[in-house]
């Protein structure tokens, strides 16, 4: 009789809340299934982009398969301000945001590329009305490789780029209106 009462209680709880917890007694309210395991896989729900965006207060880390974009999609934002991103995206590199580099004559100048990137993504100057307050970014300088794909070597001589994204350079000439530098980040 005790087993029947327990089974009915579990069934009623699952129907009332619409979530199922496996190896957890408190499944997240935005999930249909919340599991805790260290030796199994998961086949997740397949949703259109519109259905995915319509999820109310999706938990940080919530996963769905986006059938429109054909990718495993994760909320890297918060429940109040979701930000969906495709995991395993083929984009493995991106250009550094625009920045100003000191071109006053001198040697041993430095600029922290990662810090500038992080600041610009954390606090963009403008955004669309429904966009999250910040742009998702890599949380550690160690997540990226740093490259300069082009620079005006009549103005600047690059002496080093550290593994944490600090660029060291010397100014060897006078810049013109056409002096520029292209910086590329590659995801490790």
N, C-alpha and C positions, 0 to 999 in steps of 0.2 A: 504494500500500500504506500509506503514512504517513497518508493521509486516512482510510482505513478504520479504522486503529488509533485515531486521534483521535476519530472518530465513535463507536466502540465504548466508549472511555474516558468520553466525555461521557454516553452513554446509561447506562452502569453507574453512574456517579457520581450521576446524577439519580434512578435507581431506588433506590440504596442510601440516600440521604439524604432523598428525598421533597421536596426543594426545588429550584427552578429559579432560577438567577440570570441576569438579562438585563442586560448591561453591568456586572456585578459578579461577582467570583469567590468572594465569601463571603456567600451569602444567609443571612439571619437564620434561626435554627432554629425560630422560631415561625411563619414564613411558608411558604406554599406557593409563592409567587412573590415575588421581591425584584428590583425593577427600578430602574434609574437612567436617567433621560431628562429632557430639557427641552422636548420638543415632541410628546408623545403623551399619550393618556388611558389609563385602566385600568377595566375592568369587573371588579368584585371579587366574591368569593364571597358567597352569600346564606345566612345561618344563622339558626336560631331563637335566641331569647334563651338557652335552655338549652344549645344547641350552642356558642354564643359563650362563655358562662361556663366551659364545659368545656375550652377551649383551655389547654393547659399552658404556663405562663410566657409569656404574650403580650407581645411587644415593646412598649415605649412607642411610640405612634403607629400600632400595628397597626389596620387598617381592615377592617370587614366590613359587609355590609348586613344589619341586624337585621330579619327578616321579621315578627316579632311586633310590634315597635314602629314598623315601617315607616320606618326612618331609617338613614342612614349612621352607623355607630357606631365610635368610636375609643377605644383604651385610652390614657387620659391619666395612668394610674398607672405603676407599674413592673412588670416581669415577676413579681416576687415578690408584689407587692401591686397587682393590676390595679384600675383604676377606669374603667368603660366609660361613655361619654357620647354622646348623640345629637348629631351635628353638624347645624347648620342648624335647630335646635330653634326652634319659633315663640315660645318664651318669651324675650322681649327685655328683660324687667325683673324685678326681685325686690326684696323689702323688706330693708332693713338688719337685721342681727341685733340683738337687744335689747342695750341699753347704758345706762349711767348717765351723765347729763349734770350737770355742776356747776351748781347753782342758787343758790349763795351770791351775794348782791348783788355786782355789779361789771360793768365794761364790758370789751370787747375780749377776751372769753374765746374760746378755740379748742378744737376737738376734731377730731382727724384721723379722719374717717369711714372712709377706705380702710384705714388702719392697724389700726383696731379690727376691721373686717371680716376682714382678712387674718389677724390673730392668732387670732380665733375659729375660722376655717376651718382654719388650720394646726394648731391644738391644741385640738380639742373636748374638753370635760370628761368626756364619756362617749360610748360608741359600741356598736353591736351587735358580737357576737364575730367575725363574718366581714367587718366593714367595714374599709376601709383606715384607717390611723392619722390621716390628714387628709382634709378635704373639698376637692375640686377648687375652685380659686378663680382669679380673673383675676389674672395675675402683675404687672400694672402698673396704677397708678391712672389712667393715660391710656386704659385700655380701657373706662372707664365714664363716664357722665354722672351727676351727683348732683342730687337733688331733695328738697325737703321738701314733702310733699303736705299736711301739716297740722301745726300746732303751736299751743300756747296762747299767743296774742300778748299776753295780760294778764300773762304771766310772762317771756316771752323775746321779744327783738327780734332777728331774724336780720339781720346786716349784710352778710354775704358767704358764698358757697360757692366756693372756688377750683376750678379745673379739675382739681386733683389730689385733691379731696375733703376739704379742710380747711374746716370750718364755723366762722365767726366770729359771735359773738352777744353781746348784752348781756342781763343779767338785770334786768328792769324791775318785777318784782312778786314776791309770795310764792307759791310753788307750793302746790297742794292735792293731795289723793290722786287727783284726776282730771286733773292736768296731764300731758300726754304730747305726743310728736312722732312723726310717721310720716316715715321717710326711705326713698326709693326709689332704687335704682341701675338705670340703663338701659344696656344693652350697646350700645356704639358700632357 
